[in-house]
Structure formats: C-alpha cells, structure tokens
Amino acid sequence: MRLVTYGERGEERLGALVDGGRYVLDLNIASHGSIPPDPIAFLDGDYWDLARKVISQPAADVEPAALIEADSVRRGAPIPEPRTIIALGLNYRDHAEEGGQSVPPNPLLFAKAPAATVGPYDDIVYPPQVTQLDYEAELAIVIGKRAKNLTPEQAWNVIAGYTVINDVSARDIQFSESQWFRAKSFDTFAPMGPCLVTPDEIGDPQNLRIWCDVNGERLQNSTTANMIFKIPEIVAFISQVFTLRPGDVIATGTPAGVGVFRKPPRLLQVGDIVETGIEKIGVMRNKVVAP
C-alpha cells in the first residue's frame, strides 16, 4: 500500500497510489466525508482498514472514490505535519569516516522542526543567512502506534511504513553551534515522499539502495545494509527515551557523499535539482530556489 497526500499545502487530502502510481485514489471521498490527513487520524484510527479495503478492489469498482491523474495534482509529504522528526547522526560508518568522526556508541539523536516538512516535488528555499547548504538522502520510518519501552523485537509492530527524507542542512550553522536543531530546521529543510510504503511492500528495509543526484550527477550511492544501528535497534532505543506516537518520523541517517566533505566540496546552489531516492519507495525531485 502506498499512501500519499495531495492538494494545496495546508489543505492536503489523503489518497492512495493505484494503477502503478498513475492515479491517486481519493480516500476522503471513499469514506463519504472529509478526512483531514492528520497523522493521528489516519495512522491511529480506522483509515488503514479503509485504505486496504479501497485499494484491494479494481479501481473501476470503487465508488464513490475519485481517481485523479497523479501528474495533475500537487503531491504533499505523506505525513504533512509530523508529530516529531527525530533524526540520527553518523549512522553510516563511511559517512562518519568522511567527516573524520568516531562512530557513536549509541544512536546519536537530534531533532528537526516538523514545520520544515515539504512535499517530494516542492522547492528547497536557500535561506539568506545560510552560506553552506547541503543534502542528505535518508530512509525515514513512520510510526503508526503509540509505544514505550520497546524491545527490538517489538519495534517492528509499531512501524506504519517507510518514506524518503532529505535532511537538508545548513553546514555553516551546524559546525558553528554545539547542537544541530537550528541548522536542520529551516522551512523546506525536510522534503519527504513521494509516498508512504507499508512494510508488506518493502520486505527487508535493511537491503534497499539509497542515492542522491544533483543536476544528474550521482553524489550518494549506498544501501541501507550499511547502517551502523539497524531499524529495530533505532526504534527501541528512542522508545526508551520518550513515548512514540502515530505520525512520528525517524530519519535513520545518511551514507557517505554529502557535499561538504567532497573534495572539492559540492554544496547546493540556487537552481540545483536534487533527486533523492530509495529502492521500492521512489524518488523525490526538489529545486533549490532563492527566498
């Protein structure tokens, strides 16, 4: 199952991709009413059952759901307003090595402001106070159930699905401050999408290709098998700190190849096209624009 939101920002509707992603099936209409695509509402309520029921039927047999051409609507982030965005630093050994840093003994956690979230084809705005803008392709976990003090074995049961996130970063600010929240949290610094893919479609999430292209040049090219801390460890570790809730998003770290550590550095510029992708999920395409 591949869930999306679509429509104007702030008024996104909940849909499912059908027919190979060519159409969006409007789940709001299918439910005979309006379903605000609030993470708590469609992850913690009965909307999973609704989505499964609707997309399990041939599209032509679904009434009164509307089919909308996917190219005709703005695609929003699958979780347009995450409860929390918690991220991992240095979770790929090669990324730690390229920055000359030691591998952390435990998952290194930091946060991004949920307001930084934008859709998979929205622009990344280059803030005027930033001089070093960088990309980070990451696999994101979306939490679907409230949970606390999980074991790694239990962690699988609270994962609603996976998506792609670009942990856009202001490196000049990141390296000048002792914590990273400001550098990671400017508006548009969390493109997410192009859909939320449920675990049944992913199979093994620790064996997915992950990449980032800038203007068609492949700068990151790795696999989630190279994570230091694996997905169940990450979810369980975070649950020991605070209660996980539906709509929480966990960005699991980025592999080597980020712009600031390339020789010479390859930082983002206005006009660049950034494409971040993960196997079995899809590709985002975001343009860097001036304020």
Backbone as CSV, one residue per row, in Angstrom:
resi,resn,N_x,N_y,N_z,CA_x,CA_y,CA_z,C_x,C_y,C_z
1,MET,0.836,-1.184,0.000,0.000,0.000,0.000,0.878,1.243,0.000
2,ARG,0.496,2.240,-0.830,1.274,3.468,-0.949,0.353,4.653,-0.710
3,LEU,0.483,5.261,0.447,-0.356,6.390,0.813,0.343,7.697,0.477
4,VAL,-0.456,8.671,0.038,0.063,9.997,-0.288,-0.902,11.045,0.253
5,THR,-0.431,12.277,0.336,-1.348,13.397,0.481,-1.200,14.250,-0.763
6,TYR,-2.247,14.988,-1.079,-2.207,15.817,-2.274,-3.125,17.007,-2.071
7,GLY,-2.994,18.016,-2.922,-3.788,19.234,-2.809,-2.921,20.391,-2.374
8,GLU,-3.552,21.511,-2.074,-2.797,22.697,-1.678,-2.183,22.483,-0.302
9,ARG,-0.973,23.054,-0.103,-0.300,22.922,1.184,-1.198,23.493,2.279
10,GLY,-1.349,22.756,3.360,-2.233,23.147,4.443,-3.636,22.593,4.289
11,GLU,-3.948,22.094,3.102,-5.273,21.522,2.852,-5.131,20.166,2.167
12,GLU,-4.062,19.465,2.461,-3.828,18.186,1.801,-4.925,17.183,2.113
13,ARG,-5.185,16.324,1.150,-6.147,15.247,1.303,-5.409,13.920,1.275
14,LEU,-6.049,12.912,1.811,-5.437,11.595,1.901,-5.791,10.761,0.677
15,GLY,-4.801,10.128,0.074,-5.045,9.288,-1.090,-4.145,8.079,-1.097
16,ALA,-4.396,7.197,-2.057,-3.561,6.014,-2.266,-3.184,5.958,-3.731
17,LEU,-1.936,5.618,-4.013,-1.496,5.456,-5.392,-2.001,4.122,-5.922
18,VAL,-2.578,4.142,-7.112,-3.088,2.921,-7.734,-2.657,2.884,-9.188
19,ASP,-2.858,1.717,-9.794,-2.528,1.518,-11.211,-1.098,1.937,-11.515
20,GLY,-0.171,1.405,-10.724,1.237,1.686,-10.952,1.639,3.101,-10.646
21,GLY,0.864,3.782,-9.805,1.198,5.152,-9.444,0.691,6.188,-10.415
22,ARG,-0.066,5.773,-11.436,-0.546,6.732,-12.440,-1.721,7.552,-11.919
23,TYR,-2.420,7.029,-10.898,-3.591,7.716,-10.383,-3.537,7.787,-8.872
24,VAL,-4.195,8.817,-8.348,-4.397,8.949,-6.911,-5.855,8.628,-6.621
25,LEU,-6.075,7.702,-5.722,-7.423,7.346,-5.296,-7.755,8.165,-4.057
26,ASP,-8.789,8.985,-4.150,-9.143,9.896,-3.069,-9.854,9.124,-1.958
27,LEU,-9.176,8.905,-0.857,-9.767,8.158,0.250,-10.734,9.008,1.059
28,ASN,-10.648,10.327,0.945,-11.602,11.193,1.621,-12.993,10.968,1.051
29,ILE,-13.110,10.968,-0.269,-14.393,10.750,-0.922,-14.876,9.324,-0.662
30,ALA,-13.957,8.381,-0.665,-14.334,6.981,-0.457,-14.998,6.765,0.891
31,SER,-14.689,7.605,1.847,-15.243,7.433,3.192,-16.534,8.221,3.384
32,HIS,-17.062,8.802,2.293,-18.307,9.569,2.362,-18.161,10.785,3.269
33,GLY,-17.004,11.366,3.289,-16.803,12.544,4.113,-15.397,13.060,3.958
34,SER,-15.032,13.963,4.815,-13.714,14.572,4.757,-12.836,13.970,5.839
35,ILE,-11.655,13.530,5.448,-10.681,13.009,6.411,-9.468,13.934,6.377
36,PRO,-9.317,14.837,7.297,-8.082,15.619,7.294,-6.892,14.667,7.422
37,PRO,-5.886,14.800,6.577,-4.772,13.848,6.639,-3.852,14.133,7.814
38,ASP,-4.437,14.165,8.997,-3.677,14.360,10.213,-3.045,13.027,10.592
39,PRO,-1.766,13.019,10.941,-1.102,11.740,11.228,-1.825,10.904,12.267
40,ILE,-2.327,11.536,13.324,-3.026,10.769,14.357,-4.291,10.164,13.767
41,ALA,-4.989,10.939,12.949,-6.271,10.481,12.420,-6.113,9.261,11.525
42,PHE,-5.177,9.321,10.557,-5.159,8.196,9.632,-4.161,7.111,9.987
43,LEU,-3.328,7.334,10.968,-2.447,6.267,11.424,-3.001,5.564,12.664
44,ASP,-3.678,6.316,13.506,-4.142,5.750,14.766,-5.624,5.391,14.740
45,GLY,-6.321,5.784,13.656,-7.731,5.488,13.559,-7.998,4.286,12.678
46,ASP,-9.145,4.325,12.000,-9.548,3.185,11.179,-9.227,3.389,9.705
47,TYR,-8.379,4.356,9.378,-8.139,4.678,7.979,-7.227,3.664,7.288
48,TRP,-6.427,2.955,8.073,-5.634,1.883,7.460,-6.565,0.828,6.874
49,ASP,-7.583,0.460,7.630,-8.530,-0.527,7.122,-9.277,0.006,5.907
50,LEU,-9.621,1.288,5.937,-10.288,1.893,4.799,-9.395,1.837,3.557
51,ALA,-8.133,2.213,3.725,-7.231,2.233,2.577,-7.035,0.836,2.010
52,ARG,-6.862,-0.150,2.876,-6.668,-1.520,2.397,-7.902,-2.000,1.635
53,LYS,-9.074,-1.680,2.170,-10.307,-2.116,1.526,-10.449,-1.484,0.149
54,VAL,-10.156,-0.197,0.052,-10.357,0.515,-1.207,-9.378,0.060,-2.271
55,ILE,-8.085,-0.013,-1.934,-7.118,-0.308,-2.986,-7.022,-1.804,-3.280
56,SER,-7.728,-2.629,-2.507,-7.736,-4.057,-2.815,-8.727,-4.390,-3.923
57,GLN,-9.556,-3.420,-4.291,-10.516,-3.624,-5.361,-10.009,-2.985,-6.647
58,PRO,-10.444,-3.467,-7.790,-10.111,-2.782,-9.032,-10.597,-1.342,-8.963
59,ALA,-9.777,-0.428,-9.468,-10.101,0.991,-9.333,-11.476,1.319,-9.895
60,ALA,-11.857,0.674,-11.000,-13.137,0.981,-11.636,-14.319,0.564,-10.775
61,ASP,-14.099,-0.336,-9.811,-15.195,-0.845,-8.989,-15.371,-0.066,-7.694
62,VAL,-14.494,0.896,-7.450,-14.527,1.623,-6.198,-15.444,2.836,-6.337
63,GLU,-16.472,2.890,-5.525,-17.402,4.019,-5.510,-17.630,4.431,-4.067
64,PRO,-17.716,5.740,-3.784,-17.651,6.834,-4.725,-16.265,7.461,-4.832
65,ALA,-15.226,6.710,-4.637,-13.868,7.254,-4.706,-13.584,7.840,-6.082
66,ALA,-12.807,8.897,-6.095,-12.442,9.548,-7.354,-11.013,9.205,-7.708
67,LEU,-10.771,8.922,-8.966,-9.418,8.713,-9.469,-8.926,10.009,-10.094
68,ILE,-7.758,10.452,-9.686,-7.186,11.707,-10.155,-5.823,11.397,-10.750
69,GLU,-5.536,11.926,-11.917,-4.226,11.694,-12.514,-3.155,12.237,-11.584
70,ALA,-2.159,11.404,-11.315,-1.145,11.777,-10.330,-0.379,13.022,-10.754
71,ASP,-0.189,13.214,-12.043,0.575,14.372,-12.518,-0.223,15.664,-12.461
72,SER,-1.530,15.571,-12.181,-2.371,16.765,-12.238,-2.530,17.454,-10.889
73,VAL,-1.950,16.892,-9.838,-2.115,17.469,-8.505,-0.759,17.679,-7.855
74,ARG,-0.718,18.643,-6.938,0.490,18.800,-6.133,0.552,17.646,-5.138
75,ARG,1.696,16.989,-5.058,1.900,15.890,-4.122,2.485,16.446,-2.833
76,GLY,1.829,16.194,-1.738,2.357,16.626,-0.457,3.205,15.550,0.189
77,ALA,3.818,15.881,1.303,4.526,14.865,2.077,3.510,13.848,2.579
78,PRO,3.863,12.554,2.644,2.905,11.554,3.127,2.465,11.820,4.558
79,ILE,3.322,12.425,5.351,2.954,12.907,6.684,3.158,14.423,6.648
80,PRO,2.146,15.187,6.274,2.354,16.623,6.039,2.695,17.409,7.291
81,GLU,2.253,16.932,8.446,2.563,17.598,9.710,2.984,16.551,10.738
82,PRO,4.236,16.075,10.676,4.687,15.047,11.623,4.566,15.529,13.059
83,ARG,4.277,14.577,13.957,4.277,14.920,15.377,5.674,15.333,15.806
84,THR,6.653,14.532,15.384,8.049,14.752,15.731,8.897,14.276,14.565
85,ILE,9.986,14.966,14.282,11.005,14.420,13.387,12.268,14.235,14.212
86,ILE,12.601,12.983,14.489,13.823,12.659,15.212,14.782,12.042,14.207
87,ALA,16.031,12.441,14.252,16.994,12.006,13.245,18.244,11.443,13.906
88,LEU,18.986,10.669,13.127,20.223,10.068,13.598,21.412,10.693,12.873
89,GLY,22.439,10.984,13.643,23.691,11.428,13.056,24.687,10.283,13.030
90,LEU,25.511,10.265,12.017,26.641,9.325,11.933,26.180,7.871,12.038
91,ASN,25.128,7.506,11.297,24.643,6.130,11.360,25.117,5.280,10.191
92,TYR,25.980,5.835,9.344,26.679,5.054,8.314,28.176,5.242,8.561
93,ARG,28.886,4.142,8.665,30.305,4.216,9.022,31.091,5.066,8.027
94,ASP,30.776,4.911,6.728,31.538,5.666,5.732,31.276,7.169,5.838
95,HIS,30.076,7.549,6.287,29.790,8.972,6.478,30.567,9.525,7.669
96,ALA,30.644,8.748,8.756,31.452,9.182,9.896,32.916,9.331,9.489
97,GLU,33.401,8.380,8.709,34.806,8.414,8.290,35.099,9.609,7.387
98,GLU,34.181,9.930,6.470,34.452,11.045,5.561,34.520,12.372,6.314
99,GLY,33.839,12.455,7.465,33.892,13.667,8.273,34.939,13.626,9.370
100,GLY,35.717,12.530,9.424,36.765,12.410,10.427,36.237,12.273,11.839
101,GLN,35.073,11.616,11.980,34.457,11.482,13.296,34.357,10.019,13.703
102,SER,34.333,9.792,15.001,34.242,8.432,15.516,32.798,7.942,15.434
103,VAL,32.650,6.636,15.310,31.329,6.029,15.321,30.769,6.133,16.735
104,PRO,29.553,6.636,16.915,28.999,6.781,18.269,28.682,5.428,18.889
105,PRO,28.782,5.316,20.222,28.483,4.036,20.890,26.994,3.724,20.919
106,ASN,26.155,4.734,20.834,24.700,4.591,20.784,24.167,5.465,19.662
107,PRO,22.936,5.242,19.226,22.369,6.142,18.216,22.458,7.598,18.664
108,LEU,22.993,8.423,17.791,23.179,9.846,18.078,21.940,10.582,17.576
109,LEU,21.123,11.076,18.504,19.827,11.637,18.155,19.862,13.160,18.109
110,PHE,19.139,13.718,17.146,18.854,15.145,17.128,17.467,15.326,16.526
111,ALA,16.962,16.545,16.559,15.603,16.797,16.086,15.603,17.807,14.952
112,LYS,14.568,17.699,14.102,14.268,18.706,13.096,12.871,19.246,13.396
113,ALA,12.645,20.515,13.119,11.318,21.080,13.330,10.329,20.467,12.348
114,PRO,9.185,19.975,12.818,8.181,19.439,11.893,7.757,20.431,10.819
115,ALA,7.844,21.742,11.126,7.458,22.766,10.156,8.386,22.801,8.943
116,ALA,9.516,22.111,9.009,10.435,22.055,7.869,9.934,21.131,6.767
117,THR,8.891,20.365,7.032,8.406,19.355,6.092,7.772,19.993,4.860
118,VAL,8.165,19.499,3.684,7.518,19.858,2.423,7.363,18.591,1.594
119,GLY,6.681,18.727,0.457,6.401,17.585,-0.379,7.573,17.153,-1.237
120,PRO,7.428,16.019,-1.920,8.534,15.419,-2.672,8.942,16.186,-3.923
121,TYR,8.104,17.125,-4.372,8.439,17.905,-5.566,8.410,19.396,-5.285
122,ASP,8.361,19.773,-4.018,8.379,21.189,-3.646,9.800,21.737,-3.695
123,ASP,9.898,23.064,-3.698,11.210,23.712,-3.734,11.877,23.679,-2.367
124,ILE,13.202,23.652,-2.379,14.022,23.885,-1.190,14.460,25.346,-1.237
125,VAL,14.090,26.114,-0.236,14.421,27.541,-0.218,15.780,27.739,0.454
126,TYR,16.664,28.454,-0.230,18.008,28.735,0.286,17.916,29.969,1.183
127,PRO,18.003,29.809,2.520,17.820,30.959,3.417,18.929,32.000,3.229
128,PRO,18.620,33.273,3.358,19.628,34.314,3.136,20.764,34.294,4.156
129,GLN,20.521,33.756,5.355,21.560,33.734,6.387,22.442,32.492,6.313
130,VAL,22.218,31.625,5.308,22.980,30.389,5.162,23.977,30.535,4.011
131,THR,25.189,30.005,4.210,26.217,30.064,3.153,26.654,28.684,2.678
132,GLN,26.303,27.622,3.404,26.713,26.267,3.028,25.503,25.333,3.145
133,LEU,24.816,25.136,2.029,23.603,24.326,2.002,23.947,22.934,1.478
134,ASP,23.479,21.892,2.168,23.884,20.525,1.835,22.665,19.601,1.833
135,TYR,22.847,18.435,1.212,21.819,17.412,1.058,22.186,16.192,1.887
136,GLU,21.189,15.390,2.273,21.411,14.110,2.943,20.242,13.187,2.626
137,ALA,20.437,12.199,1.782,19.384,11.225,1.477,19.265,10.248,2.641
138,GLU,18.013,10.015,3.091,17.810,9.136,4.241,16.522,8.336,4.105
139,LEU,16.540,7.135,4.657,15.334,6.338,4.832,14.637,6.813,6.098
140,ALA,13.328,7.089,5.995,12.558,7.533,7.156,11.562,6.459,7.566
141,ILE,11.471,6.231,8.864,10.490,5.329,9.464,9.305,6.168,9.909
142,VAL,8.091,5.722,9.612,6.880,6.388,10.092,6.227,5.502,11.146
143,ILE,6.012,6.061,12.322,5.428,5.318,13.429,3.906,5.324,13.307
144,GLY,3.286,4.170,13.563,1.839,4.047,13.423,1.100,3.697,14.701
145,LYS,1.839,3.410,15.779,1.178,3.044,17.031,1.911,3.684,18.204
146,ARG,1.158,4.033,19.229,1.748,4.586,20.440,2.537,3.482,21.141
147,ALA,3.757,3.789,21.570,4.597,2.738,22.149,5.660,3.338,23.064
148,LYS,6.035,2.577,24.063,7.051,2.991,25.033,7.826,1.763,25.486
149,ASN,9.127,1.926,25.679,9.997,0.882,26.224,9.918,-0.419,25.426
150,LEU,10.092,-0.297,24.125,10.050,-1.462,23.254,11.361,-2.230,23.288
151,THR,11.279,-3.516,23.016,12.462,-4.294,22.669,12.649,-4.202,21.157
152,PRO,13.831,-4.521,20.648,13.996,-4.521,19.193,13.017,-5.451,18.491
153,GLU,12.685,-6.559,19.119,11.745,-7.499,18.503,10.345,-6.893,18.405
154,GLN,9.966,-6.091,19.376,8.655,-5.463,19.366,8.578,-4.265,18.424
155,ALA,9.723,-3.710,18.088,9.744,-2.467,17.319,9.054,-2.596,15.965
156,TRP,9.179,-3.758,15.325,8.567,-3.946,14.019,7.062,-3.715,14.046
157,ASN,6.420,-3.974,15.191,4.969,-3.917,15.280,4.401,-2.501,15.292
158,VAL,5.257,-1.486,15.473,4.747,-0.107,15.556,5.105,0.701,14.317
159,ILE,5.715,0.068,13.329,6.126,0.782,12.117,4.991,0.742,11.095
160,ALA,4.465,1.922,10.753,3.394,2.007,9.758,3.939,1.887,8.351
161,GLY,5.162,2.345,8.137,5.742,2.280,6.798,7.008,3.106,6.710
162,TYR,7.450,3.291,5.474,8.725,3.952,5.205,8.546,4.981,4.100
163,THR,9.389,6.012,4.150,9.402,7.012,3.094,10.820,7.542,2.951
164,VAL,11.007,8.448,1.997,12.312,9.082,1.765,12.279,10.465,2.398
165,ILE,13.378,10.850,3.021,13.511,12.212,3.539,14.886,12.743,3.159
166,ASN,14.938,14.019,2.811,16.206,14.700,2.561,16.465,15.594,3.769
167,ASP,17.461,15.243,4.550,17.817,16.014,5.748,18.683,17.200,5.313
168,VAL,18.048,18.181,4.695,18.766,19.369,4.221,19.393,20.081,5.418
169,SER,20.633,20.545,5.234,21.406,21.045,6.370,22.157,22.319,6.003
170,ALA,22.169,23.269,6.940,22.995,24.471,6.814,24.311,24.186,7.519
171,ARG,25.324,23.786,6.753,26.564,23.312,7.380,27.290,24.423,8.128
172,ASP,27.267,25.648,7.635,27.959,26.727,8.325,27.389,26.927,9.726
173,ILE,26.084,26.815,9.858,25.456,26.937,11.177,25.692,25.676,11.996
174,GLN,25.561,24.511,11.372,25.741,23.245,12.085,27.118,23.164,12.740
175,PHE,28.149,23.580,12.012,29.513,23.435,12.524,29.919,24.570,13.462
176,SER,29.071,25.596,13.575,29.405,26.721,14.453,28.671,26.663,15.781
177,GLU,27.738,25.698,15.919,26.954,25.604,17.138,27.103,24.214,17.750
178,SER,26.843,24.123,19.048,27.069,22.855,19.743,25.933,21.863,19.533
179,GLN,24.773,22.316,19.064,23.686,21.396,18.732,23.153,21.788,17.355
180,TRP,22.414,20.885,16.735,22.146,20.999,15.304,20.727,21.438,14.954
181,PHE,19.893,21.708,15.945,18.481,21.933,15.658,18.255,23.085,14.673
182,ARG,18.893,24.228,14.899,18.671,25.376,14.018,19.151,25.089,12.602
183,ALA,20.308,24.451,12.493,20.885,24.182,11.177,20.051,23.219,10.347
184,LYS,19.221,22.426,11.013,18.447,21.395,10.330,16.969,21.761,10.150
185,SER,16.547,22.932,10.633,15.118,23.161,10.816,14.540,24.345,10.045
186,PHE,15.287,24.931,9.140,14.700,26.000,8.340,13.515,25.450,7.537
187,ASP,12.570,26.326,7.225,11.456,25.925,6.373,11.985,25.286,5.092
188,THR,11.355,24.204,4.680,11.649,23.407,3.464,12.858,22.496,3.629
189,PHE,13.430,22.377,4.820,14.628,21.560,5.019,14.309,20.084,5.271
190,ALA,13.058,19.676,5.055,12.715,18.255,5.218,11.774,17.796,4.101
191,PRO,12.218,17.811,2.842,11.387,17.199,1.793,11.147,15.724,2.129
192,MET,9.900,15.271,1.935,9.538,13.916,2.323,8.589,13.317,1.285
193,GLY,8.816,12.040,0.936,7.918,11.383,-0.013,8.665,10.344,-0.844
194,PRO,8.189,10.032,-2.046,6.972,10.544,-2.666,5.694,9.886,-2.146
195,CYS,5.837,8.885,-1.249,4.676,8.208,-0.683,5.134,7.481,0.569
196,LEU,4.161,7.030,1.336,4.430,6.155,2.471,4.143,4.732,2.017
197,VAL,5.165,3.884,2.072,5.028,2.498,1.614,4.963,1.594,2.840
198,THR,3.915,0.796,2.918,3.733,-0.064,4.073,4.749,-1.209,4.064
199,PRO,5.051,-1.761,5.249,6.114,-2.767,5.347,5.931,-3.981,4.452
200,ASP,4.680,-4.360,4.136,4.464,-5.550,3.319,5.038,-5.381,1.918
201,GLU,5.119,-4.142,1.424,5.693,-3.898,0.103,7.210,-3.773,0.139
202,ILE,7.751,-3.397,1.291,9.192,-3.145,1.392,9.977,-4.443,1.516
203,GLY,9.451,-5.406,2.268,10.248,-6.602,2.538,11.315,-6.272,3.561
204,ASP,12.574,-6.464,3.206,13.689,-6.198,4.115,14.128,-4.745,3.978
205,PRO,13.845,-3.881,4.963,14.235,-2.479,4.847,15.730,-2.246,5.016
206,GLN,16.456,-3.296,5.410,17.913,-3.171,5.565,18.651,-3.617,4.316
207,ASN,17.948,-3.674,3.200,18.597,-4.079,1.952,18.023,-3.281,0.782
208,LEU,18.016,-1.946,0.943,17.456,-1.048,-0.067,18.541,-0.117,-0.593
209,ARG,18.594,0.059,-1.897,19.511,1.045,-2.474,19.043,2.454,-2.108
210,ILE,19.984,3.336,-1.823,19.696,4.718,-1.473,20.674,5.618,-2.208
211,TRP,20.169,6.726,-2.753,21.050,7.570,-3.563,20.581,9.022,-3.543
212,CYS,21.488,9.909,-3.982,21.165,11.314,-4.182,21.906,11.812,-5.410
213,ASP,21.167,12.420,-6.331,21.742,13.034,-7.528,21.532,14.541,-7.447
214,VAL,22.543,15.294,-7.876,22.412,16.743,-8.003,22.713,17.116,-9.443
215,ASN,21.730,17.680,-10.120,21.844,18.023,-11.542,22.267,16.820,-12.375
216,GLY,21.750,15.643,-11.997,22.026,14.428,-12.743,23.311,13.719,-12.371
217,GLU,24.095,14.270,-11.476,25.350,13.639,-11.036,25.111,12.882,-9.739
218,ARG,25.436,11.606,-9.729,25.207,10.788,-8.539,26.293,11.078,-7.507
219,LEU,25.883,11.622,-6.364,26.818,12.016,-5.316,26.750,11.108,-4.094
220,GLN,25.601,10.508,-3.854,25.472,9.483,-2.820,24.946,8.217,-3.476
221,ASN,25.536,7.085,-3.113,25.141,5.810,-3.727,25.499,4.702,-2.752
222,SER,24.500,4.183,-2.053,24.796,3.228,-0.987,23.611,2.282,-0.822
223,THR,23.577,1.626,0.318,22.494,0.713,0.659,22.214,0.816,2.152
224,THR,20.959,0.601,2.530,20.616,0.653,3.943,21.254,-0.479,4.738
225,ALA,21.828,-1.460,4.057,22.567,-2.519,4.753,23.777,-1.965,5.488
226,ASN,24.228,-0.768,5.096,25.427,-0.178,5.695,25.152,0.647,6.951
227,MET,23.903,0.646,7.419,23.619,1.344,8.682,24.382,0.702,9.833
228,ILE,24.852,1.521,10.744,25.509,1.010,11.947,24.455,0.457,12.907
229,PHE,23.474,1.280,13.227,22.362,0.859,14.081,21.179,0.544,13.178
230,LYS,20.638,-0.656,13.319,19.592,-1.123,12.429,18.219,-0.620,12.899
231,ILE,17.239,-0.774,12.040,15.928,-0.176,12.274,15.303,-0.600,13.603
232,PRO,15.237,-1.891,13.953,14.615,-2.233,15.250,15.389,-1.690,16.442
233,GLU,16.713,-1.616,16.325,17.507,-1.028,17.405,17.175,0.447,17.581
234,ILE,17.045,1.156,16.461,16.776,2.595,16.499,15.430,2.869,17.158
235,VAL,14.395,2.169,16.699,13.057,2.408,17.224,13.004,2.065,18.708
236,ALA,13.579,0.952,19.095,13.569,0.554,20.504,14.339,1.554,21.359
237,PHE,15.492,2.005,20.872,16.314,2.952,21.626,15.555,4.250,21.872
238,ILE,14.909,4.773,20.843,14.167,6.028,21.002,12.998,5.835,21.958
239,SER,12.343,4.678,21.893,11.190,4.432,22.767,11.579,4.354,24.239
240,GLN,12.850,4.135,24.510,13.309,4.155,25.897,13.427,5.586,26.418
241,VAL,13.429,6.551,25.491,13.594,7.957,25.866,12.241,8.643,25.998
242,PHE,11.406,8.524,24.964,10.083,9.141,25.011,9.077,8.250,24.312
243,THR,7.823,8.482,24.591,6.755,7.677,24.013,6.612,7.990,22.530
244,LEU,6.695,6.980,21.714,6.460,7.140,20.280,4.964,7.227,20.039
245,ARG,4.571,8.078,19.062,3.160,8.285,18.772,2.926,8.223,17.270
246,PRO,1.721,7.890,16.852,1.422,7.872,15.417,1.749,9.209,14.771
247,GLY,2.415,9.155,13.652,2.816,10.369,12.961,4.219,10.822,13.278
248,ASP,4.909,10.173,14.212,6.328,10.457,14.429,7.134,9.922,13.247
249,VAL,8.152,10.680,12.849,9.022,10.287,11.748,10.450,10.185,12.264
250,ILE,11.118,9.088,11.921,12.506,8.866,12.328,13.366,8.795,11.074
251,ALA,14.279,9.748,10.916,15.235,9.742,9.807,16.470,8.977,10.255
252,THR,16.858,7.951,9.508,17.797,6.945,10.006,19.256,7.202,9.652
253,GLY,19.589,8.391,9.174,20.980,8.710,8.878,21.283,8.643,7.393
254,THR,22.414,9.219,7.015,22.779,9.327,5.610,24.122,8.662,5.340
255,PRO,24.295,8.096,4.154,25.592,7.500,3.806,26.590,8.550,3.353
256,ALA,27.782,8.102,2.995,28.848,8.991,2.532,28.442,9.688,1.239
257,GLY,29.147,10.799,0.969,28.940,11.511,-0.276,28.293,12.866,-0.119
258,VAL,28.063,13.316,1.121,27.456,14.628,1.309,28.386,15.706,0.766
259,GLY,27.796,16.841,0.412,28.550,17.855,-0.314,29.703,18.471,0.439
260,VAL,29.534,18.691,1.742,30.542,19.435,2.484,31.856,18.671,2.598
261,PHE,31.824,17.336,2.534,33.036,16.542,2.705,33.625,16.049,1.383
262,ARG,33.005,16.403,0.271,33.585,16.023,-1.017,34.801,16.898,-1.301
263,LYS,35.680,16.401,-2.137,36.904,17.133,-2.468,36.957,17.383,-3.973
264,PRO,36.701,18.626,-4.415,36.332,19.795,-3.608,34.890,19.698,-3.136
265,PRO,34.496,20.518,-2.168,33.118,20.470,-1.674,32.112,20.705,-2.800
266,ARG,30.957,20.063,-2.686,29.887,20.209,-3.679,28.607,20.608,-2.940
267,LEU,28.571,21.852,-2.512,27.419,22.358,-1.777,26.342,22.816,-2.756
268,LEU,25.111,22.857,-2.283,23.990,23.203,-3.141,23.977,24.692,-3.465
269,GLN,23.529,24.989,-4.690,23.403,26.358,-5.158,21.996,26.585,-5.681
270,VAL,21.565,27.846,-5.709,20.259,28.174,-6.280,20.210,27.678,-7.723
271,GLY,19.141,26.992,-8.065,18.980,26.428,-9.398,19.277,24.949,-9.479
272,ASP,19.957,24.391,-8.475,20.265,22.960,-8.483,18.986,22.130,-8.374
273,ILE,19.002,20.966,-9.026,17.927,19.992,-8.925,18.447,18.817,-8.110
274,VAL,17.785,18.546,-6.985,18.220,17.495,-6.069,17.223,16.345,-6.163
275,GLU,17.719,15.160,-6.501,16.872,13.967,-6.594,17.359,12.951,-5.570
276,THR,16.499,12.611,-4.626,16.836,11.625,-3.604,15.891,10.450,-3.758
277,GLY,16.462,9.245,-3.728,15.627,8.076,-3.972,16.020,6.888,-3.126
278,ILE,15.044,6.020,-2.910,15.264,4.754,-2.225,14.481,3.682,-2.965
279,GLU,15.139,2.572,-3.186,14.528,1.432,-3.860,13.217,1.042,-3.186
280,LYS,12.208,0.725,-3.979,10.873,0.284,-3.563,10.012,1.405,-2.971
281,ILE,10.560,2.610,-2.860,9.776,3.738,-2.358,9.574,4.785,-3.439
282,GLY,10.658,5.205,-4.079,10.535,6.184,-5.144,11.581,7.273,-5.049
283,VAL,11.394,8.309,-5.865,12.369,9.386,-5.995,11.676,10.728,-5.775
284,MET,12.317,11.597,-5.006,11.869,12.977,-4.860,12.710,13.863,-5.783
285,ARG,12.124,14.970,-6.210,12.834,15.900,-7.088,12.533,17.311,-6.600
286,ASN,13.536,17.960,-6.029,13.361,19.283,-5.436,14.355,20.271,-6.030
287,LYS,13.864,21.454,-6.360,14.718,22.507,-6.902,15.099,23.463,-5.792
288,VAL,16.368,23.898,-5.793,16.834,24.890,-4.829,16.523,26.265,-5.395
289,VAL,15.810,27.064,-4.621,15.415,28.387,-5.088,15.827,29.468,-4.085
290,ALA,15.892,30.702,-4.583,16.166,31.840,-3.721,14.930,32.153,-2.890
291,PRO,15.088,32.832,-1.758,13.929,33.186,-0.924,12.903,34.002,-1.703
